[in-house]
Amino acid sequence: MKVAIAGATTGVGRCIAESILARGTHTLIVLSRSAEIPALAERGAIVVPVSYDSPQSLVAALAGVHTVISAIGVHPRSPDSDPQVALVRAAVSANVTRFIPSGWSGTDGGKDDVVELYRYKQPVLDALRQSNLKWSHPENGIFMNYLATPTKGVATLTPLKFWIDVENCKATIPGDGNIKLAYTAIEDVGESVAKALDVPGEWPQSLRIVGALVTHNELVKIAEKVRGGCKPFEVVYKSADEFTKDLVPNPPSIYVNTTTQFSLALLEGRFSFESNFDGVSHQFVQPAEFLQKWWSGLSNQAFGAYM
């Protein structure tokens, strides 16, 4: 069957595209604002340049496509300028069967989501609810790869540090650190989605792909053991009230408060869930294995070889 993916240049979209190509069971159409993505085209992807301001180009690109997967970044936009909304409308016109909107994180918090950036997911979700498309919101929790920043273990993600800074042996943890959280390697997300395409029947509306349920206290203990020479970690625990006080009023950018808002979402339980797609069999990398791979025996002086 034909599968189209938008946002495959980097991040989770790139991992999904590579996994689909590696399995070789489906034709992959890569929707691109630019005409060239050689790394994917050389492996068999059909790269189609599109304009999200041109409904005709999108409908033409989706001819014969069964499933559309979006990994387009969520940004503040009006529905009329939202590329995902344009993609949903084109998918309806092209008689696409299934649509996976960009989610790839925690559960959907709705129009009042504590993570302000995620409130801008609502137009595409509203468009899907009003369509005849089958759709599933992808939820994989926290990408385990961020724990590898700044090594090459971050894979196709932008290097970022959230609650645990393994490089500097520090952690700022929401709550008491005992909340079970969904952590999933981005490579496992890519492979799970690629495998899911072969599963007949309905997908859950909340498509949950989880590699491990682990607490931040457990992650710190694993990281301390792996890093060895810098233990114990310097750990700070912060309450919801403390994170709320950290919010910058009237910030110059929506991204200023994002990490703090993620912390509040974590305390709401938005990253605490298990996998719910039993049709996919996959061996997920576990936190101890992941941290061992990227940090065992790695001194600060050796970072250059891993970046």
N, C-alpha and C positions, 0 to 999 in steps of 0.2 A: 504494500500500500504506500501511498505518498504521504509524507509527513513534512510539514513546513515549520521552520523555527525562525523566530525573530529575536535579535539580540545575541547572536552567536559569536561575536568578535572576541569576547572575553567572559569571565565569570562563569556562572552556572550554565548559561546558554552554550558556551564553548564546550564544557564538559559533556553536556547532553548530546550535542552534535557529534563530538568525537566518539561517544559510546554507541550512538546509532550507526555511525559509519563502521565502527569496529565489528558490530554484530552482522551487518550486511544483509539484513532481512527486509529492509524497507528503502524506498527511494527518498533521499533527503533533499528538500528544497530549502536553501538558506536565503532568507529575505535580507537584503542589505541596502543601506543608503548609498554605499559605494559599490562599484562594479566588481571589485576584486577582494577575495579572501583566499589567497593561494593555498594556505595550509589545509583548508577544507576542500577546496576544488580539486587539489591534487589527489585527494583520497576518495573522490567520487561524488562529492556534494555538487548539486546544481545551484550555483549562486545567481540569484535573480535580483538585479537592482530595482528598487521600488521607491516611490515617493508616498509618504503617508498623507500628503495633501492631494493625492490623485487616487480617488476610489477606483478608477478604471485600471490603473497599474496594479493595484492590490488584488482586485478580482481576477485579473488575467494571471497573476502569479499564483493564485490559489486554485486554478482550474484542476480538477481531479484530485485535490488534496483531501484526505480523510481527517487528519488531526493537525491542528495548529498549536504550537507550543511557544509561549512568549516568555522571554527573559529580558524584556525591555525595562530599563530602569524607571522606577516610579519617581516622578518629579511633579512639583506644583504646576498644574495646567488646567485650563478650562476644558470641559468635555469636547468642545468643538476643535480643540487643538491637540487632543490626547491621541497619540499614535495607536494605543491599544484599543481605544474605542473605534477608531477608523478600521483597525484590523478585524474587530468583531463584526462590524457592519459589512465589510468585504467578505468575511467568512460566511455570513448568512447568504449574501448574494451569490456566492460561489458554491453553495450547497455543501459546505464543509460539515462533517458530523460532530467532531469533538474539538473543544478549545480549552487550553490550559493557560490561564492568565499568569502574569508575573506575580509571584508570591514569595516562595522560597525562603521562608523564615518561620515566624510563629503563627498563631491562630489569628484570624481576622477580627479586629476590634471594632469594626463598623465606623460610622461617620464621626463618632466621638473617640476614636482610637487615641490612647495616651501617647502613642508615637505619631506625632503630627504628620510626618511624611507619609505614613500609611493611610491617612485619611484620604489621600489622593488616589488610592486604589479603588475607591467606591464607584467612580463613573464606569469603569470597565466591568465591575461586578454587577452594577445596575443594568448595563447593556446586555450582559449575559443572561440575567434573570428575565429580561424582557424578550429574549430571543428563543428560537427553537433548538438551539445548540445544546448538546450534552457538554457539561463542563465540570471541572474539578479545580479547587483552589489548592495549590501545592504548599505543603507545610513540612519542613524538615528540621525545624529548630535552629540551632546555632551551628554554623559551619565549623567543624573541628579544626579546619586548616588555619583559622586565625590564631590558634595556639602555637603555630609554627612561625609566626612573624618574628624576625624578618628573613627567615630561611626560604629556600625554594619550596618548602612544604606548603606555602600558601597557594601553590598551584596557579590557577587562572584568576584568583581573587586579588583585589588590591590589598596590600599588606595593612592590617589594622590590628590594634590591641583593644580589647574590651575589658573584661574583668580580671583576666589573669595575664600578667606580663612575664612569660617564662624566661625571656632573655635577661631581664633584670631581677628576676626572683622576687617579684612583688605581686600583690593582688588587692583589689578593692572589690569586695564581695557584697552584693545586695542581701539584706537579711542576715540570717545566722549561718548561711552557707550549706544548709542541709536540704534545700529544695532540689528534688530530682528534675533534671533538665535534659531535654532532647539535644544531643550533639551528634552531628552526622558529617562525615567527610564528603567534600564536594564531588569527589570521584565516585563515591557510592551513590550519591543522588543521581548523577549522570547515568550510571549503569542501571539503576533501579527503574528510571523513567524509560530507558531504552528497552528493558525487559517487559515493562508494563504494556508497551505497544503490542506485544504478542498475546496479551491476555484478552480473550473474548469477553463480551458482556459489559456490564456497567462498572464504572469506577466510582469510588466514594466522592461525594461532593467536596469534602475536606480530605484531600489526598495526602496522608501522613506517612512520610518516609523517615524512619528514625534509626540511626546507627547504634546509639547507646543512651540509656537513661543514667545520668551520673550527677552527683552533687559537686559544687565548687570546692567544698572541703576535700572530697575524694580526689579531684583533679590536682589540687595543690599538693596533696600527699604524694601522688604519683610523680608530679613534676619535681618535687624536692628530692625524691629518690633517684630520678633520672639525672638531674643536674648535679647531684652530689656535692660538689665543692661550694655551692652557694646556699646551702640549706641552713637554718630554716628560712622559709619565705617571710618577707615582711607583709603581713596581712592586716587589712583594715576592713571592718564590717560596718555597713551603713544601712540605716533604716529607710523606709519609704519617706518619712518626714524629712530626713536629711537630704535625700535625693531631690525632693520637691523644693527644698530651699536652694539647691544648686541651680535650678532652672533660671536661665537668663531672661528677664522680661524684655519684650520687644527686641529680639535678637536681630542682628544685621543679616543673618542667613538662617533658613529653616534648619540647617544642619548643625548649628551651634549646640542645640539641646538634644540632639539625636541619641547620643550615648546615654545621657541621663534618663531620657524617656524610655530607652530600651531596658534600663535597670528597673524602672517602675513597672514596665510591662512584665518583666521577669517575676517581680514580686506579686503581680496579679495572677500568675500561673499561666501566662500566655506561651511559655516555652516548655511546659510540662505536659507531655502527651506521648503515647506510644504509636507505633506503626499500626495502620488499619487496612493495609492492602495485602491480604493473605495470598493473593494469586501470584506474587513475585517471590521467588526463592533467591536469596542473595546472602553472601557471607560478608558482613560489615566489618570494617576495621574498628577496633576498640581503642579507647583512649590510651591505655597503657602501651599498646603496640605502636600507636601513632606517635606519642611523645618519645618513646624509646627510639624510633626511627630517626626523628629529626633533632633530638637533643642529647642523646647518650654520648658522653665523651666529647661533646662539642664545647671547646673553650671560646671565650669572647674573641680571641685572636683569630679563630678559625672561621668566623662568620662569613668572611669574604668568599670562601669557596662554596658557600651554600646560598648565596644571594644572586 
